[in-house]
Amino acid sequence: MFPLVTLGLVSAVASPAAAQPVTLPELFPAPVSVTLGKGSFALGRSVVLVVAPGVEPETVALVRTILASAGVETITTARQLPKSPERPHIVLGTGDAAVIRDALARTRTARDGHAEGYTIASMASGSGGGVVTLAGADASGLFHAVQTFRQLVRRPTLPALVIQDHPAMPIRGTIEGFYGAPWTMADRAKHLDFLATVKANTYVYSPKDDPFARDRWREPYPAATLSSLGTLVSAARRNHVDFVYAISPGPTVCFSDPKDQQALERKFEALRGIGVHSFYVALDDIEYTKWNCEGDKAAFGPSGAEAAGIAQSKLLNAVQASLVARDPASRPLIMVPTEYYDAKETPYKAALRKYLDPRVVVQWTGTDVVPPAISVPDAKAATKAFGRKTLLWDNYPVNDYAQTTGRLLMAPYTRREAGLAGELTGILSNPMNQEAPSRVAVTGVVAFAWNDKGYDAERTWHASARELAGGDARATAALLTFFDTQHLAPTFGTQAWQEQAPKLKAVLDDVRRAIDHGDASTRRQAIADLSREADTLANAPDIIRSGTVDPGFAAQARPWLEAMEMWGRALQLTAAGLDAAERGSSAAGRYFADAKQRAAQAAAVQSIPGATRFDGPIKIADGVLDRFIADAPTLIAFQTVPAGQ
Ligand code: GDL
């Protein structure tokens, strides 16, 4: 029998004196439930793999790779579990395969049967043996179980535990929907691999600057591009990610012209030829109060928002019908409407509600294009306005609008209300032009969509830094220092929805307070702390360059890392200036002047031309660091050296 204990009782039951306590591993996204059992066992060098019939070979291959990276050298296979396994056994399967039923029965565990759900049950057995059962409700569920298993085997011993898990929202992932330089095919391939690790299931291809998807949407893709897209589609399939192809015909489409409908279907047909089963029509950022052709006036009457809603519905309904007719495996069409930026009742939305096929999935960005927060009542209003539960298009961490010039958006994903899963069909994050840095926010978005009620923004943020750093503690800390300098998240207005550099600001505020109110020893202590903080800032870029697993991160963040190092040096000089001033040394003025010069150089570092939509100076903890360096010479009176000395 498998003595399960609830988490609160674990230490009491499982930590006899001197034994290693069995602890709960940190898992991201947070599973629905994890229950620790008694004891633990090591995987060791040799394991037995028991694979139920029907498991995808790629999933088995992935398990083998994970086991190898956990130090397993020999993997043998068996068809069923022995009565008392003396070696670690890993059991894989979906549905109610007999071997899975047997394995779960031994741990008296029920199987999670939700779509994409899974159960993991592990128990120690015999002397040195153990069983880990990965049971998927379906093939994707099993794949997600394997991703959790990847996190579990990072520790040398596996605790006895039961995990029951399934997604709160059916659609989770990203929409490459920004303006400016699209991701490269290599970026996208890496992104798809990353999405799998966080249990995302959707990637929408919709770069605004792909001419064949927007301005020249009627034209076929060059063969080479289509072939590269085909490679991505296969990578997505391997990763259990739905590759959705989006087209944006809005700028020129003639809704009433059957030739345009055919052009759209021809385009989709070509994509279907490379394995795409999911399609999307984007109608955002277009003029919808003027027709593009005379025919639309004849067909739908004078132009206007309501007529646009009717015309768009007609086209989309026809596309939805043709998707089903041509491909029984097709997923429902997704669309983003022209009024995507609020849930206010309007004639356009009323037309969509009335005429748009209820199967069509509608996106919406919240109460604004870049909303400061999203609540359950906001989502309820959207459900009402669009006549169906919506799929949130979250414009975070996208950095293609003027207010984001010179910024990476690296704050934790927050201010989305727990409970949104009851009102949304999912969330797609619109990422930055920089793929690797985007993973920090996307990890948060997807973890929230997987388990909104169990989501912890700060812990998930740390976990994403740890992932980028391949588990290295020093590089993780350096990344978090860097993220703090890129914490500001603007809106389209003047008010940011995430503040800049809260951690650094707290440190600098403490220094100001100590200098203002403290005695001599408090002041010196504060200046010493400041000097250490400056070292941390100045050294972080080098640690990040050598400590992040994906070289794409340092390459895409290059000017930010360069500027950060310079700002760090400016702060070091500032700390030296304060120290000199505190000691009454006349060197203070020189330090402050050097700091000012270094800060000016740092502030002049520019973004990589063309890498983001708006080029401009790189911002590092702006409004916090620059202000402190500018104010520092006024904090402690110091002797100035007369000119000429
Ligand atoms: C938008 C655009 C999007 C862009 C974002 C931020 C939607 C639906 N469309 O309005 O392509 O990246 O703003 O600038 O959000």
Residues whose N, C-alpha, C, O or C-beta is under 5 A from the ligand:
A	BS01	GDL	G177 F178 Y179 D284 V336 Y340 T365 V369 N395 V398 D400 Y401
